[in-house]
Amino acid sequence: MTEIGLAEYFSMAEAIGIISTLFVILYFSKKQMQGLSIDLETKILNDLDDKINGLTRMMVDSPELIKVVSKTESHFTPDLAFSYHVLYTFAHAFHMYQRKVVSDNEWSGWLRYIRSAFQHGEIYEIWKNNIDLEKWFDPSFQKFINDEILPSVKK
């Protein structure tokens, strides 16, 4: 049987150390790439939100423009157009919180603001009666408003 000398033990330890280092580098590289992917997607979503904000601002200024995207919404008033703008802003904040872009502390401020708007403003009645939710808002935001915001509003 062959004997393994001290030098061979050091060589094997060195090889194991090098391989372990490569695995650690690979692991952290993968995590960094995932972070970059999330950052890129968040930037794209923010850019798209800027576009929708611009469009809703135009609708607030000229509610008659809604006919370009919806002929059935001919009863648009400036109040209703502004309500869409507010709700799109709330939806964007909600989605950024879901993506963990907005901190818990920042989100608690948004949550108070959203609840206050539904409690003290006309947005509650507009949400319940004047907005075709399935057409304009995604299901997760609808569920959030219906399950977490509306029950806390005392009307």
N, C-alpha and C positions, 0 to 999 in steps of 0.2 A: 504494500500500500504506500502511496506517495504521501509525503508529509508536506503540509502547507506551512511555509515560513511566514515570519512576521511581515515581510515586504508584500507578500501576496494578500494578506489580510488588509493592509493599508490600500493596496490597489483596488480590492473589491469595495472597500468602504468609500474610496474616492469615486468609483463608478456609480455606486448607489447614490452618493451625494449629488453627482452631476445629473443623474436621471431624476432624482427628487426635485432638484432645482428646476429642471425643464417642466415637470408637471405643475409646479407652483406657478411658474411663468405662464404656462398655458391656461391655467385656471383663472388667474387675474386678467389675462388678456381677453378671455372670453367674457368675463364680467364687465370689463371696460367697453367691449364692443356692444354688449346688451345695453349699457347705459347710454352710449352714443346713439344707438338705434332709437331708444325712447326719447332722447333729447331731440333728435331729428324729427321724429313723428310729432312731438309736442310743438315744435316750431312750425311745422306744416299746419297743424290744427289751429295754432294761433294766427297764422297768416289767413287761413280760410275764415276764421272768426272775424278778423279785421274786414274781410270782404263782405261778410253777411252784415256786420255792423254798418258798413257804408251803405249797403242796400236798404237796411231798415231805417237809417237816418233819412235817406231819400224818400222812403214811404211816409215817414213822419212829416216831412216837409210838404209832400204832395201825395196824399192818400189815394188819389185817383190812379196812381201808377200801379197799384196792386193788381189791376186788371191784366197787366202784362204776365203775371204768374198765376193768377186765379180769377177767372171770370165770375165764379160763384160768390166771391167776397165783395160784392158791389156796395155793401152797406158800410164800408170802411170809413171811419171817422178819424180825426187826428188822435183822439184818446185811444182808440183801438190799435192804431198803427204804433203809437208809443208803447202800448202794452206789449205788443210783439217784441219790440226792441228791448224792453226790460226783461221779458221772459227769455229771450235769446241770451242776454247777458247772464242771467241766473243759470241757464243751462250750461253756458261755457264755464262758469265758475264751478258748477257741479262736476262737469267732466274733467276739469283740471284737478279737482280734488280726488276723483276716482283714479286718475292716473298718478296720483301722489306727487303732483307738481306743486300743489298748494298745501302748505303745512296745516296741521290740525288747529293751531292757534288762529291762523288766517281764516280757515274754514269756519271756525266757530263765529267769527265776526260776520262772515257772509251769511251763515245760517240765521243769526239774529236779524240781519237786514232783510233776508227773504221772508222770515216769519212776520216781521214788523210790517212789511209791505202788504202781505196777505191779510194781516190783522186790521190795519188802519187805512189801507187804500182800497180802491175799487178793483184791484187786480184779482181778488177772490171771485167776485161776481163775473168778471170777464173770463177768468179761467173756467168757471163752471158753465157759463151760458153762451159765450160768444166766440170761442176758439175751437176750431176743428182740430183737436189734438193729434189725431192719427195722421193728419196731413202735414203738420208743421213741426211736431216734436217727437223725439225718439222715445221708445217705451221705457227705458231706464229713467229718464228725466220725469216722464209722466208718473211712473211708480213712486219716485222720490217725492214729488209734490203731493200726490194723492195719499201716500202712506205716512209720510213724515211731517209734512207742512200743514196740510188741511186739518188733520185731527187736532193739532195744537192751536188752531185758530178758533176763537169763540165768536161766532156770528149770531 
